[in-house]
């Protein structure tokens, strides 16, 4: 089976860094942003960014 | 007229309409296994999106999510995290599974193990485990559905008759229409659910607190520390979060999600689907808003799973409770349908045929699978009627279990050297460790989720047995 490209996998790691591994850094109640506790805001922002990041991975896979 | 009459009439109307769509979608389709299980591998982006959204957004997302933020607080964020990251994992692995499936005519997850490792017994083992986990998940959908009807009828209708009626309807449209019917019911389910969640999620904070910011400020004032980890729990901290998110982001290892990959027209359809699917996580954030409002509006509920329904019942007129309840009922029925269909196919094709009657034709398997629909539904129904565990507890155990399929799938796709013996040893050890840690209340184990600990041991054993044996 053909493996995904190394570059696409690196791009796929970006949401894992933002959403998963960095939790100790962003799991705080303050500062409040747009009325949300900081951890809620951070997660929501990353959820919205993930499709953009994965579009890049899609483009990298498609180009091969 | 009793206060429950309006919501119950609306729920019955929505459920009836949804089931009607399910029956309609299956008319004039050939009744062979390929059409019933994988829709002839012909679904485009829209139906694949609806089907995967149907699997992603279950009754657990509605009641369990709002219940967790209500009773446990910050650790609930893991659900939003893994739902998003599961799409990233799916982006890389589902197209490869799809290609493998088309090349070898694979319809189910155990088929994959049989084909790749050349062992029908390994396939039967995977099928047995898969059926077990699916019944746990299915029972959860039925329990959730019972809770919805009970609360929406102002306790006039009990859980048992509600679960019985809904289970019969689901079994009937799975029986006649197969996976294509399920995808079509998702059209109504998704439309209603997203609309209902946006309306209640955005209006509740304004009605009770004057805005989203003031609501979070009020919750933080009344319960400091509730909205960060570990919240109201003793041991669900950051190491638990990371290990649980990593494990549950492998949710494509669920037999029904794995199997739905084969319904797509192309691998590219699945890749695109994974790119856009995180947008579907936004409604989950709104459900968290509802749970936060419930913390102060309907405090002291004995069962957190009731938080969403009770705050809606307290705030809105009966017809809105009815629409939310109807959307919730379909949100239980759609995943239940996919799970019943998958479990029945696993039972007939991958367990009964190789073990009892290897000479069965595919047509006979298709007939047996339809009989299995009734059996699986009945078992889940009995379990749901006698269960007392809360929704998330059951789901965490099943998730920890299905995660143990991961080494067999990913190494099966990309490594030449793994053997059937290695995969079997790792998986059996993984299941045993999950059961031991959870049933003896050792989860999380030193701050790390039991499923993740088991997965590490699983991988180590697969490598040891395959490469040294």
Interface residues (C-beta under 8 A of the other chain):
Chain A: X1 X2 X3 X4 X8 X9 X12 X15 X16 X19 X20 X21 X23 X24 X27 X28 X29 X32 X34 X35 X36 X37 X39 X40 X43 X44 X46 X47 X48 X50 X51 X54 X55 X57 X58 X61
Chain B: X74 X77 X80 X81 X84 X85 X87 X88 X91 X92 X96 X99 X100 X211 X212 X213 X214 X216 X217 X220 X225 X227 X228 X229 X238 X241 X242 X245 X246 X249 X271 X272 X274 X275 X276 X278 X279 X281 X282 X285 X288 X413 X414
